[in-house]
Amino acid sequence: MKRDDLPPATGWTLARRAERMNPSVIRDLLKVTERPGIISFGGGLPSPRTFPVAAFAEACERVLRDDGPGALQYASSEGYGPLREAIAARLPWKVDPSQVLVTTGSQQGLDLVAKVMIDTGSRVLVETPTYLGALQAFAPMEPEAVGVASDGEGIDVADVARQRGDARFLYVLPNFQNPTGRTMSETRRQALVHVARATALPIVEDNPYGDLWFDAPPPAPLTARNPEGSIYLGSFSKVLAPGLRLGYIVAPAAVAPKLLQAKQAADLHSPSFNQRLVVEVLRDGFLDRHVPTIRALYKAQRDAMLAALQREMQDLDVRWNAPDGGMFLWVRLPAGMDAMALLPKAVERNVAYVPGSAFYAGEADHRTLRLSFVTASQEQIATGIAALATTIRENLPVRPC
Ligand SMILES: Cc1ncc(COP(=O)(O)O)c(C=O)c1O
């Protein structure tokens, strides 16, 4: 046999953690929904109508003109100083810029937290349901992820105390949660911080949607009330653009140096150019003018979806919530239905969503599904919700007489 004819090497042995890396159910599902003609409420993408393209075009020019070489050079792992200052200045509690670690999206923040905080078998508490991307980031570290009971007001604090055990941390999304859109009430926040303090339970607070409120800002972050006991994750993805891949972590001194070392090993630093761009774009209070336009658009979109649900599904035993901000709304199908099994039938009718079962650490509620109200047009929302209602009606389980 000539050397080139040898069969390819087959000696790959993957690490055990690689088995824990599962394809995102959502990404796989969404491939189907990319077919032309499908109205998808499935994606978690911000509306591209909110991306400030012109502001970025101008900022690009200024960054390259004023400090092109600096913007194109390697930089410090902590992040670009003026960006860290801008982030610290926007947070609603006293944060020194030196406490801010710029990350490549808040998704990297989750990955770094997992590496620094989780050993094989470590107990990690999460909401029920919770952000799938966090479960994915934690999984390779082989935690025991435990779902804590939660309701429309957020996490059940008594259950946090019951489940606390030797948990390394509680991961929680108090504002306009992904996937449910729910917001943790002020009473719950106070109670949760009390339990966290009393039981020395560290909290990892993820807040990418907090600025996207519709009528009133959400209550203060948990971290603002207990900075030494919390790690806070923020992001520019939902208020500027996700393609920048810029987020940040604010962590107490007990963990911050290790997160920085993990960051160094992961990618040296987040893109220097993008960090400077954001500093340029943020100048002169840009976000204070820009974010209200996103809020207004998303609120109108939410209202369109709520109106369509009311119009099309009021006679069905379907339940949904009315989120006060963010991008998602949570639906529960009639008894006996399964959102995963229904999806192909919905796709036949040219509408798609994400089945809720993807978002549970423990036993899933198979009747649930997530709808994004921000990317489809209001016309598409009307058509898509009508199609979903028809799909549900056609597949209602037959009740025994
Ligand atoms: C709750 C939550 N956390 C983190 C992320 C990751 O965001 P990014 O890495 O773009 O900042 C997302 C993205 O949708 C999210 O919904």
The ligand as an ORCA input file, in Angstrom:
! r2SCAN-3c Opt
* xyz 0 1
  C     -29.237     34.235     30.321
  C     -28.137     34.380     29.338
  N     -26.867     34.417     29.778
  C     -25.843     34.552     28.933
  C     -26.052     34.636     27.575
  C     -24.863     34.757     26.683
  O     -24.816     36.020     26.134
  P     -23.515     36.673     25.514
  O     -22.430     35.650     25.572
  O     -23.886     37.041     24.123
  O     -23.213     37.837     26.372
  C     -27.350     34.599     27.062
  C     -27.590     34.650     25.614
  O     -28.643     34.570     25.101
  C     -28.417     34.467     27.973
  O     -29.688     34.422     27.563
*
